[in-house]
Amino acid sequence: MTNPATTTERHGVRVLLLPADGPAIATETDATDVIGEAYGGEAEVVAVPVTRLTPDFVRLASGVAGAVVQKFVQYRLRLVVVGALEHLGEATGPVADWVREADRGRELWFVADLDELDARLSGART
């Protein structure tokens, strides 16, 4: 049985926390389903465990990451990937550059755990 997603307030920001177990987010349709859940909980941020992503997410040429992230941006939701990307494959070269660049912005963050998310939301840079 899959644990339900929960919406909590963290440092004044409503965050939808997806459980580690559940369907993969691998297409725009999958992203739209999560976005609907976020809107239902009035969330501003969606925290997705890396286990919910497929290896195609870090294969930038696949277009999966671009399509999924763009869907969240379109609906003005911040996407946070929680956990080590090594679960999906090696995060070096272009992927590492992309992660570094994304972490400088507001739309997409990569964090090791929820403590790092809390630090980012509180304004502290880790």
CORPEDA-V560315 format. One record per pair of residues at least 6 apart in sequence whose ideal C-beta (glycine too) atoms are under 8 Angstrom apart, sorted by the first residue. I is the first residue (numbers start at 1). J is the second residue. Records with the same first field share a line. If there is no record, write none. Layout:
I=J + J
//
This chain:
2=19 + 21 + 22
3=19 + 21 + 22
4=19
5=16 + 17 + 18 + 19 + 22 + 37 + 41
6=16 + 17
7=14 + 15 + 16 + 17 + 38 + 41 + 42 + 43
8=14 + 15 + 17
9=15
10=117 + 118 + 121
11=118 + 121 + 122 + 123
12=121
13=44 + 45 + 121
14=41 + 42 + 43 + 44 + 45
15=43 + 44 + 45 + 46 + 47 + 80 + 117 + 121
16=34 + 37 + 38 + 41 + 43 + 45 + 46 + 47
17=47 + 114
18=34 + 46 + 47 + 48 + 49 + 52
19=49
20=49 + 51 + 52
21=51
22=52
23=30 + 52
24=30 + 52 + 53 + 54
25=31 + 34 + 48 + 52 + 53 + 54 + 68
26=53 + 54 + 56 + 57 + 64 + 68
27=64 + 67 + 68
28=67 + 68 + 71
30=68
31=67 + 68 + 71 + 72
32=71
34=46 + 48
35=46 + 71 + 72 + 75 + 77
38=46 + 75 + 77
39=75
43=77
44=77 + 78
45=77 + 78 + 79 + 80 + 121
46=72 + 77 + 78 + 79 + 80
47=80 + 82 + 114 + 117
48=79 + 80 + 81 + 82
49=82 + 83
50=81 + 82 + 83 + 84 + 85 + 87 + 88
51=83 + 87
53=81 + 88
54=64 + 88
55=88 + 89
56=62 + 64
57=64 + 65 + 68 + 88
58=65 + 85 + 88 + 89 + 91 + 95
59=89
60=66 + 94 + 95 + 98
65=98
68=79
69=79 + 107 + 108
72=78 + 79 + 107 + 108
73=107
78=106 + 107 + 108 + 109
79=107 + 108 + 109
80=108 + 109 + 110 + 111 + 117
81=108 + 109 + 110 + 111
82=111 + 112 + 113 + 114 + 117
83=112 + 113
84=112
85=91 + 95 + 99 + 110
89=95
91=99
99=110
102=108 + 109 + 110
103=109 + 110
109=117 + 120
111=117 + 120 + 126
116=126
119=125 + 126
120=126
//
